[in-house]
C-alpha cells in the first residue's frame, strides 16, 4: 500500500507520565517535535522517564482514493492484513532450529494459520479471533515437547498472542488501521529491533466504517519481556463515513523495543486513556 507524508513538523505538548526535564531535554536532541494531536506515554509512566516521539501534521481530511481502492480489493478477496504483533514467523524458524524435538508439523500448522489470517488461504466463515485462538492452541500443545530456549521462544509467542487480544479489547468496532507499518527513509521496517534508537515513520490508513467520529491510531512498542515501553496515539478528527484518512507519524524507537502493535481507537477511548494516565 502506498502512503505519503502530508505535513510539516509543528511543536507539540506531549502528555506523558512523570516526565522530568532532563530526560525531555535528551529526547529533544533527536530533533523530533511532537504536535498537539499526539499523545505520548511510556513505561516510565509507572515510575521512570519518557522517550520522545514526534509527528507531522495530519492529512487534510480528504478521502484517499488509492487507499479506498485497495481496501475494496481486500474486502472483495476476503483478505486480512497480519498485524506486526502476530508476525512471529522468525520465532517459529528459531524454534525449528533449536528444538531437540520434531515439532515441524505443529510449526507448519501455525504458519498455515498465519497465512489464513493474512488472506492467502482466507476462509470467510472463520473470524480473526478464532484463528488467533487456534494458533494459541497449537503453541500450547507444542510447548509440551519443547525445552530450553525453544520453549522460551514459544512462551514469547503465547505472550504476544495475549497482548494482541488485550489490545483488541480496546479497539474500535468501526475504525481500523489499514496497512499499518513503520518506514525508514522510504523503506519498510520489518523489525523494531532493526531501528532501535532511530526516528522512523508510522504510516497507516485510518478507515471509518461507521458514523462520523473522531479517532486515533495507537502505536505501542514492547520490550523483550513483552512489557510496553512506549505508546504513541495519533488523533484524527472529523472522520466521515467511509473516510480513508492517511496517517503519518514520526516516532523515536526505544532502545529496548522488540516488536510493536498498531490499533485503531475511538476518541472516547483515547480520552479515557489520557484521563487515566494524567
N, C-alpha and C positions, 0 to 999 in steps of 0.2 A: 504494500500500500504506500502510496506517495503522500508525504507530508511536507509542509513548508513552514518556515519561520515567518511570522506575520507581525512582528512588532519591534519596538525599541526597548532598551532597558530603562526602567524607572526605579527610583528609590522606593523602598517599602519598609514598613514597620512589621517585623515578623513577630508572631505570637509563639513564644517558646517558654518552657518551664524553667524557672530558676536560672535564667540566663545571666552570666556575670560579664562585666565589662571587658576583662582581659581576654576571655575566650572569644567574645564578639569581635574584638579588635583583630585577633588572629584570623578569624573567619573572613573578615573583610579584605585581608591581604590577597585573597584569591581573586579579587576584583569582581566578585559576584554580588550584585544588588538584588533585592527582592521587592516585589511590588505589593500593593495593598490588596490584591486579590489572592494572595498566597498565605497560607498558614504553615509554619514550620514547627514541628515538635521533635524531640529526640529522646533517647533512653535517659539522658541526663534530666529529663522532666521528673524522674523519680529520684534525682539526687546529684547529678554531675553537671557537665557543661553542655553546650549546644553546638552542633555542626551547622555550617552555613548552607543556604540554598538560595537560588535566585531565579528570576523568571522574566521573560519578555512580556509585553502587553498581550492580552488575549486577542484572538481573531476578531474580526469586525462584526461577527454575528451572522453573516450571510451563510446560507446553506451551501455546503461544498458539493458540487455536482459529482466530482470524481469519487468522493467518499460515498455518496449516496448510491452511485452506480455499483461500486464494489460491494457495498452492503447488500444490494439487491441480488447480485450474483451469488453472494454467500448464502442468503436466505433461500434462493431457489435451489441451490445444491445441497442444502441441509448441513453445510459445513460450519464448524465452530473453530475458533482460534484456541490454541493451547496456551493458557496463561503461563508466564515465566516461572511462577512458583511451582507449577506442576511439571515443568520440563526437567525431569530427573533422569534423563537418559544417560548422562555422564556418570551418575552414581550407579546406574544399572550396569554399565560397562565395567566399572571398577569392581563391583561385586562379582561379576563373572570372572574377572582376572584373579581376584584374591580369595575366592571361596574354595575351601577344600572339598565341599560337597557339590554334586552336579545339580544345579538349580536352573539349568538352561531353559527348561520348559516353562518354569514359572516366570523367569525373566522375559522370555518371548511373549508370554501372556500379558505381562504388564505393558510391554512395548506395543502390543496389539491394541490394548485398551486405550493407551495414549493416542495412538493413531486414530482410533474410532472417535475419541473426543474431538480430535483435530479435524475430523470430517472426511478423511481419506477412505474410511470404511463406515461412514455415518449410517446409523440406524435411527430414523426419525422417531421411533417409539421409545428410544432409550434416552433418559434425561441425563444431563451432565452430572447431576448429583449422584445418580445411581452408578455411573461409570467410575466416579471417584471412590465410591464405596466398594466397587468391585476391585479396583486397584489395591485399596487398603486390605481387603480380604486376602488377596494373593500374597501381599507383602507379609502379613501376619503369619500366614501358613509357611512362607519361605523361611522366615526367621527361626522356625523350629529346627531347621537344618543348618543354620549358619552359626558362626562363632567369630570371635576376634574382630578385626577391622571390617570384615564383610558384614557382620551383624550390626556393627555401629553405623555403617552406611545405610543399611536397611532401616534402622531406627530413625535415622535422619529423614528418610523418605516418609515414614509414618508421621513424623512431626510436621513436615511440610504439608502433608495432606490435611492434618488437623488445623494448621494455620489457615489453609485455603478455606476450609469450612467456616472457621471463625470470621474471616474477612468477608465471606459471602453473606453471613448473617446480618452484616451492616449494609450490604449493597442495596442500591435502589432496585425497585421492581420494574421500573420503566426506563431507566438510564443504563447505558453500558458503554465501556471504553473499548472501542474497536481499534485493532491494530496497534495496541499499546506496546511501547518498547523504548529502549534507550538508544541514542545515536551519539557518535563521537566523530567530529569532523566530517559529517555527512554519511558515515558508515554505521551499520547496525552494530550494537554492542551485544554479544552473545552471553556474556557473563559479567556480573557486577564485580567479581574478583579481578577482572582484567582492567578495570578502570578505577580501582581504589585510589582515593586522594585526588581524583581528577574532576573537572567540571564537564558534565555531559548534558544532553537534552532529552527530556521525556517528551515523547510525541504520541498523540492518540487522537482519535476522533470520538468526541462525546456525542452519543446518539440518543435522542429523546423519542421514545415510543409512546409517550403519554401526553398529558395535558401540559400547557405552558408552565414552566417552573424554573427555578434556579437549581444548579447542581454543582458538583465538583468531581475532579479526578484525584484520587488519593494514591500516592506512591509511598511504599514502605520498604525500607532496607532491613534485612535481618542478618545477624552475625552467625558464626559457626555453631553456637548453642541454640540457634533458632529464636533468639530474643530480638525484638525490634530495636534498631539503633537510631533510625531517623525516619520521620514521617513528614511528607510534604503534601498539602492539599491545595490544588489549583481550582479556585472557584470560578464559575461561569454563570452569568445572569441572563435572564430573558430568553431561555431556550424555548423555541416554538415547537409545536407538534411536528414530528418527523424532521426536526432540525438535526444537522450533522455538523457539529462545531469542531473545527480544528484547534487542538490544544498543544501549545509548545511551551515547555517549562525548563529553564536551566536549573541544574541541581549539582551540588558538590557531593560526590560519593564518599561516604565514610570509609576510613581505613579498615574498619572491621567487616565491611559488607561482604556477605557470601552470596546472597541472592536477593530478589526483590519481588514485590507483588503490586499490582495496579487494580484499583477498584473504583467504580463509579458510585457516587453517593448523592442522595437528595440533600437540598440545602438545609433541611431541618436536622439531618444527621450531623452535618458539619457544624451547625450552630450549637448543638448539644455537646459535641466533642470539644469545641472551643471553650464552652462554659465549664465543662468538667475539668479541663486542663489549665484553666486560668488560675 
